[in-house]
């Protein structure tokens, strides 16, 4: 796993290379003139990426689905690239020029792509919501992704509050060799708890899904909440101790760093 920043990462296992929730732009916004700006730039450009086989999208919020990044990926990889998206997003993808290889799924549905028939993609649930304008709240689905290969399993939580479904995912598809779980954008809790886990709840997800190694994402890139931007890793370390878990089970890595399992 190479962390590009926020929830964008390149994952390689069992002969497939995945990209999660791509945003390479300066701002997570409907316009590159206003809205939350990066305080750490993306660790790579689209031009610098390796060959990507598939992109998994968790939901349509601007910090997870960026039009400029989608257009750039489509321009570079074209018909060689597959897009796995929650139900309802295919029309949006068409509007930004992606007219091929877009596969929509409902929760618990699974698929594979022709070039990698031994890799199974399952859209698993998450506790979140969707919106890109004032009139489209919850008009498309959101979720997490479970990717099952012949030798390894990867879990991408996307954005989520904590709920019991992660125990179910762990029972059905765990243990996972690698998981990418959000640890940031959680304060104030009265507002964020239904939609964003804090580090304590992220550790609970790690245990629920039976992850062998988890990497913290969704922190240190955009200012989206009220906690200090370097607080999530510190709280993660405290939570691991409280759960009597080894610090090496759930880690953070630097922007641009690659972690091998």
N, C-alpha and C positions, 0 to 999 in steps of 0.2 A: 504494500500500500504506500502510495506517495500522496501526501496531503498538499493540495494546491491552495487550500484556504477555505474557511467557513465549512460548508458541507460538500465541497467539491474535492473529490479524490480519484486517483487512478488505482484500480485494483487489478492485479494479475494473478490468476491461478488456473490450473487445469487447462492451459492452452487458450484461455480467453482473457481479454483485457476490457475492463469496464470503466466507465466514467459515471460518477454520481453527481446529481443536481448541479449542472454546470453554470457557474457565474464567473466570468473573467473580466467583467466590466468594472469601472471605477465605482459606480454607484449601484445600489440595490433599489431601483426605483423605476417608475414609468418613463423618466427622463434622465439623461446623463448630465443635466444642468442642476437638478435639485435632488434631495433625498439623501439617505445614509451613504456616506462615502467610506471607502476603505481607509484604515490606518495602517494596514499592511497589504502591499500589492500582491496580486496573484503570483504564485511561485513559478508559473509557467504561462506562456501564451498558447493559444490554440495551435499555432504553427509549430511550437516546440513539443507538442504531445507525441507520444508513440502512436502507432496504429491502434485505433479504438474499434472494438467489435460492436459494442452496445452501450447505450446511455440509459440509465434508470433515473426516472423522475419521481420524486415523492409527492410533490404537490406544486401548485402554481403561484405561490407567493414570490415576490420579486427577488428575494435573496436566495431562491432555490431554482427559479426558472427565469433566465434572463434572455430576452429576445435577441440581443446582439450576439450573445455567446452561441445560441442555437443556430443563428444564421451563419456564423463563422465556422462552426463545426460542420454544418451541412455543406458549405462551400468547399471545405477541405476534403471531407470524406465521402460526400455524396451517397450514392446507392450502396456503398459498402458498409454503411453504418445503420444499425437498427436502434430504434427508440422504443423503450418500454415505458408506458405511461398509464396513470390511473384513468378510469372511464370518464369520458367527456372532454379529454384534452386533445383528441385527434384533430378536431376542427381548428383549434388554436394553432396547432403545429402547421396545419395546411395554410393558415393565414400568414405565417412568417416564412413560407416557402418550402416547408418539409412535406412533400407530397408522396413520399414512398417510405416503406419499412417502418411505419408507426403502428405499434401493437397496443391496443387498449385492453386493460384487464379490470375486472371487478375484484373485490376482496376474495381471497382464497382461490382465485383462478390461477392457472399456470400455463406457461407456454415455453417454447424454445425457438431459437432462430436457425434458419437453414444451414448456416455455416458452422454452427456448434450444436448439433442435435443431442449431444450428451449433457448439455447444461440446461437445467430447468430454472425458470424464473417464476416466482410466485409473488403476487401482490398480496402482502399480508397487512392486517389492519394497523392503524395507529390512532391516537386521540388528538385530532387537530381540526383544521378547517381550511377553506380555500376562498380566495377573492383576488381579483386584479382591478376591479373598478367598483363604483358605487352600486352597481345593479346586478353583480354576478356572484354574490356571496353564497358559498356552498352549492354552486351550480355544477361543479365537477368534483370528482372524488379525490381523496388523498390516501396515503398509506405508507407502509414500510416495504422493504424488498428482501425476500429470502432467495438466495441464489445457490442452487445445489449442483455441484459437479460430481464426476465419478469418484474423486478422491477428497475433495474439500468442500466446505460450506461457508458462505459469507452472508452476513446480515447487515442491512443498512436501515437504520431506524428513521432516517429523514428528520422530520420535526414531530414532536409528540409530547403530550402530557403522560403521566403514568396511569396505567390501567391494567386490569388483570389479563388482558389478551396476550401479554408477553409470556406469561406462564404457559398459555396454550400454544403459542408459537414454539416455545422451547420443547414442549412435550411432543409436538408434531414433527419438528424439523431439527431440533438440537441433537447433539451439541454442535456449536458453530466453531470453526477454526479461527475465524476473524470476524469482528463486528465493528461497525462505525456507529457510535452512539453520541447524541448531542449532550453537551455539558454546560452550555452557556445560554445567555439571554433569559434569565429566570427571575429577575427582580423587577417590580415588587411581586411577592408571591400571590397576593390577593387578585392580581390581574393575570399573571403569567402561569400560575399552576395548572389550569385546565389545558394549556396548550404547549408549555415548555417544561421539561423536567429540569430539576436542579441536580447537582452532582450526586447527592444522596440517592435520588430516584434513578439516576443513570446507573449507579452501582446495582440497584435492585433489578433493573432491566438486564444488566450483565449476568446476574445470578439466575433470573427467570429463564432466559433463553439458553442458559448453560454455555456461555461463551468461554472458549479457552483463552483468547486474547481479545480485548476491546481497546479501541483507540477513540479518544475524545475528540469530537468535532463540534462545529457550530459555536466557536468561541474565538476571541483574539483577532477578528477580522473586520467586522462591522460593529458599530455602537448601536445596538438594537434594544437595550434594556438598561437598568439602573445600576447593576453591580459593576465594581471595578473590573476592567477588562482582563486583568491577570488573576482575578480571584478564583475562577472555575478550577484551574489545576490544583490550587492550594486546598480548596474544599473537597476535591476529588480524593486527594491523598488522605485527608482526615476521614472521609467516608469509608475508604478501603480499610483503614485501621479499625474503625468501629464495626465493620463487618468481618473482621479477622481474616482479611484477604491479603494476599501478597501484592505489593505495589506493582509488580511486573505483570499482573493479570489485566490491569486496566491502566493504560498509559496515555500520555500526551506526547506528540511529536511536533517539531518545529515546521513552519511553513517551508515546503520544498523538501522536507526530509522523507526518506523512504524507510519503511520498516518491513523486514522480512520475517516470516513466521517459520 
